[in-house]
Amino acid sequence: MGRHKEPKRKPIVFGLTFERWSNTPFWNSYRKMWRGPKDAEMQVTNARTDRARNMIAEWFMERPQYTHLLYLDSDQVYPPDMVSRLMAHNKLVVSGLYFHRAFPYVPHMYNWNPDVKGKDGREQMDSIKYWKDGELVECDCVGTGGMLIARKVFEMIPYPWFEYGGQEESEDVTFCRKLSKLGVKVYCDTACESGHITEVIIGHENWFWARKQMEEKGEK
């Protein structure tokens, strides 16, 4: 079997965050990822997630030779060809597909729901539940684990890029809200799936099973 040959591209930064733990399955998948000889890696450990992401982004922005930043979280298992898959879409923000660790295992890709407002008046989000196999889904919000971001995006948004929002919103949700205000769409490549590490690795099989259970109960 021949060695995979990646298409030529400019170097990027792999931003690794370790808030709570480091998993062997993550490292095994990371070692198998195809990385270019001029790519760089920036790790932040023992820092709150929003601070870690900002620290990595600052490091990235100080080095203009890198065109994109790919955030990887230590509680996921990534496909080896993730970079070439995501880069091929030529989008400002694109992520791979992964799922919540707990039932009903909803996918981390969302659209704002204009009919449901929070206490602060902001639109809440609904998880996207249906898509075609392998589809590149245009959406309003995606999870940051496995998110590829072009340099231009960080130039468009004032610091801090990542921060926790109202109603206990995570840093990736507030980041996507900022993108929405600028009219920047985000995308999720459903053919580029990452496992979410828990006591078992959660994938699309779990979500399809959970979705069927909800459908049978008449839940939307």
N, C-alpha and C positions, 0 to 999 in steps of 0.2 A: 504494500500500500504506500503510495507516494506521499511526501510531506505536503501539507496544505500550503499554498502560496497566497499570501494576502495581497490585495491590490495596493499600489503605492499611495501613500497619503502623507500629510504633514504630521509631525509629532503631537501627541496629546498628553494630558496629565491624568493619571489614575489617582483619584482621591479616596483614601480608605479611612473609614471612621470605625472606632472601637469604643463605644460608650460603656458597654457592660462586660462583654466577653469576646473571645476570639475562638472560632470553631474550626476544627480540623477539616470538615467538609468544605468550608469556605476556602481555606488555604489550598486544598487539593484542586478546587475548581480554578482558583486564581492562577496557580502555577501552570495550568493548561491553557490559559487564555493567550491568544496570539498577540504579542506586543512587539512594537517596532523597536529597533536599536536606539532610537533617539527619544522614545517616550520616557516620561518621568513618573515618579510615584511620590505622593505626599501622604503621610499617615498622621492622624491625630488620635490619641488615646486618652481615656479618662476625662473627657470633656463633654458637657451637655451637647446634644446633637446640633442645635442651631449654631452654637459657638464653633463647634468642630467644622461644620460646613463653611462658615464664614472664614475661618482661619485658612482652610484649604483654598477657597476662592481667592483670598488675598494673595497667597503664595503664587497661585496660577496667574493672576493679573499682573504681578511684578515680572513675569517672564513671557514677553510677547512672542517668543518663538513657538509657543504652543497654541494651537487653534481651538481646542476643545478640552473640556473637563468632564471626565466620567466618574460619577460618584458610585462607589461600591460599598455596601454594608457587610459587616462580618457575620450577619445572621442569614446570609443567602448563599445559594449555589448557582454559579453563572455558567452559561454555555461558552465554550472556547472561542467561538467566532463572533462573540457579541459586538466587538468594536466594528468589524467590517460590516456586520448587519445594520447597526445603527447609523454608522457614517454614510452608508449607501443611500439613505433616505434624504440626505442633504436638508435637514430641518434644523431650526434654531434650538428646539428642545424636543427630544425623543427618548423614550424609555423602553425597556423590555417589560414583559408581562410578569407580574407576580401577584400572589394572593395573600389575604389576611390569614394569620396563623390559626385563628379560632373559628369555629362554626358561626356563620355559614360560609366561611372562606371566600368572601367577596373579593373580586379583582380590584387591585389598586389603580383603577382608572375611573374617572368621575366626570359628570357634568353638573354645572350649577342648576339648581331647581328654582326658577323664579316664583313658584307658588308656595315655597316654604322658606320663611325668613326666620333668622335667629333673633335673639333679644336685642342684638345690636343693629338689626335691620338688614344684615347681609344675607344674600342667597345662600342656602345650605346646599349640600351636594348629594347627588345620587350616584351610586355605583352603576357603571355600565354593565348590564347583565348578558347581553347578546351581541355576538359578532360572528363574522365568517371566519373559518379556519385560516390562520395566517394573515388576516387582514391588518393593515396599518390603520388604526382607529384614531380619528381626530377627536380630541376631547378638551375639557377645560382644566383638568387636574390629574396628575399622576404621582405615584410615589417616587421618592428620590433614590431609592436603592436600585441602581442600574440606570440612572438618568444621565444622558449625554447632553451637555449644554455648550453652545457655541460662545466664543469670547464676546461677540457682539451683545449677547443678552446681559452680561454683567456690566457692560458699558451703558446699557439703557436704564438700568435700575440703580438708584443711589444706595449706598451702604446704610444699614446692613441688608444684605440680600435675603438672609434667612433669619427668622425670628418667630417666636411662638405668638399666636394671635388670641383673640377673645374666644370664649367658650371652649377653652382647652384645645384650640386648633394646633396641629403639628406644624413644624417649620416648612414642610413641603407644601402644605395647603396654603399657607400665607404667601409663599414664594409664587405659587400658581395664581393666587389672587392678584399679585402685582403684575404678572404677565397678562392676565385678562384685561386689566385696566389699560395696558399698552396695546391691546389688540393682538397679542402674540398667542397663537394656538400651540398646544402641545400635542404630542402624538405618542401612541403606544403600539409597538410592534408585537402583535400577538403570536408571531412565529418565533420570537426570541424570548423564550420562557425561562425564568429563574425559579428555583425552588426556595421556599421560605423555611428556614430551619426552626423546628420545634422538636418535640419528642419524635415526630415523624416529619418528613419533608412534604409540604403541602403543594399540590399542583392542580392542574385543570381537572383531573379526575375527581378530586374532592369537591371542587366547586360545582361541577356538573351534577354530582350526586346531591349536594346541598340544595341546588336550584330546583331539582326535581322534587325534593321534599317540600320546599316552599310552595311550588306550583300545586302539589297535591292537597296542600292545606288552604289553597286559594289566596296565598299571600302574593303581593306584587313586589 
